[in-house]
Structure formats: C-alpha cells, structure tokens
Amino acid sequence: MKIPLNPDEKDPIWILFNKVLKVIDSITFQEELTRNGLKKIKNHQIMLKLVFIKYIF
C-alpha cells in the first residue's frame, strides 16, 4: 500500500522543494535553458521537476 502525499507546509524539505519549483518555473531559468541550446523548454522543466521529486522524496 502506498502512502498518499500529504505535505506539511512547515516541513523544511517541502519548503525547499517549493523554492526549487519556483526557480525551475522562472523566466530566468527558461532563458538559461535556451542559451544552452535546449529546445522544448516545457518538456525539460517537467523532467527536472520529476528528477527533483525523485531525489527529495
């Protein structure tokens, strides 16, 4: 049985994860991905979010 994800907003890991998501969604980060020659920015953002979910949780 899998435990549902019920985040506690005071949990330091959850706070860190929210900050990382805000950085990944920022326009500055999108511009940095474009400067490095990546296309399909939205797909790369989704992949990065999944990687961070895997490592944090």
C-alpha positions in Angstrom: 0.0 0.0 0.0 1.3 3.4 -0.9 1.1 6.3 1.5 -0.6 9.4 -0.1 1.5 12.6 -0.3 0.1 15.0 2.2 2.6 17.7 2.5 3.1 19.7 5.7 3.8 23.2 4.7 6.1 23.7 7.7 8.3 20.8 6.7 11.8 22.1 5.7 12.1 19.6 2.8 8.7 20.7 1.4 9.8 24.4 1.7 13.0 23.6 -0.2 11.1 21.7 -2.8 8.7 24.7 -3.3 11.6 27.0 -3.7 13.3 24.7 -6.3 10.0 24.6 -8.3 9.7 28.3 -8.3 13.3 28.6 -9.7 12.6 26.0 -12.4 9.4 27.9 -13.5 11.1 31.3 -13.5 11.7 33.1 -16.8 15.4 33.5 -16.0 15.8 29.7 -15.8 13.9 29.3 -19.1 16.3 31.8 -20.7 19.3 29.9 -19.3 18.0 26.7 -20.9 17.6 28.5 -24.2 21.1 29.9 -24.0 22.4 26.4 -23.6 20.7 25.3 -26.9 17.9 23.3 -25.5 14.6 23.3 -27.3 11.1 22.3 -25.9 11.7 24.2 -22.7 8.5 23.0 -21.1 9.5 19.3 -21.5 12.9 20.0 -19.9 11.2 21.8 -17.0 8.8 18.8 -16.4 11.8 16.4 -16.5 13.8 18.4 -14.0 10.8 18.6 -11.6 10.4 14.8 -11.8 14.1 14.4 -11.0 13.9 16.6 -8.0 10.8 14.8 -6.8 12.7 11.5 -7.0 15.7 12.8 -5.1 13.8 14.8 -2.4 11.1 12.3 -1.7 
